[in-house]
Amino acid sequence: MRFVTPKTESQQTLSALHRMRESMVRDRVKTCNQMHGFLLEFGISLPIGQAVIKRLPAVFADHSLPPRLVAILDRLHTHFKYLSEQIDEIDREMTRQLADDNLGQRLLSIPGVGPITASVLASEMGDGKQYGCSRDFAASIGLVPRQYSTGGKANLLGISKRGDKNIRCLLVQCARAYMQRLDRQTGRLAEWVRAMLARTHSNVVACALANKLARTAWALATHNSTFDAGAGAVPV
């Protein structure tokens, strides 16, 4: 039997805070898309993104819209601002909690990893001892190749996309953020990413880098260490 390390009260509270934030982010995206859809039905096409929604009152002044539609859009705009304020407050609360978390501070030393990803990893992964090795942790979030073997021949396909979707998406976003600033990065990790980009597609490199970041996070948690940019990834 394989046993799972029980979470502490702090980890459970932080995990609940993340789930609430994720729900509010989905609601904010839904509200934003709904406003875009209503305006598009009246022939008003706005650029995609939240920046235009924040300037929605100016759109009302430039176009003649039915008063009832304006009232509906005002309600949605008010709800959008409320969700944004709540998400910002949750982000500040997570930053305050992360400042008191030793593991979270060490995870922040990983390139591309921000406060949200670090706090999610700290709350969900814990000390990492429930995983036998770094590959087990990467497999638990679906960042390892899916295997299809038959007749004694092993075929490795794309990533399995199993396990915790939220952590997987966050790590892939961290990888893409690191790749966007690759010209400013140094060390063995940056050299490895440049060599990968020279011979394969950027999407494949992003998933491979996310896998490496997950393994590095597990190594930092289990070895009680910090990321060394000059030496590259922590040996796993």
Buried (B, 14 or more C-beta within 10 A) or exposed (E): EEEEEEBEEEBEEBBEBBEEBBEBBEBBEEBBEBBBEBBEEEEEEBEEEEEBBEEBEEBBEEEEBEEEBBEBBEEBBEBBBBBBEBBEEBBEBBBEBBEEBEBBBBBBBBBBBBBBBBBBBBBBBBEBEBBEBBBBBBBBBBBBBEEEEEEEEEEEEEBBEBBBEBBBEBBBBBBBBBBEEEEEBEBEBBEBBBEBBEEEEBEBBBBBBBBBBBBBBBBBBBEEEBBEBEEBBBEB
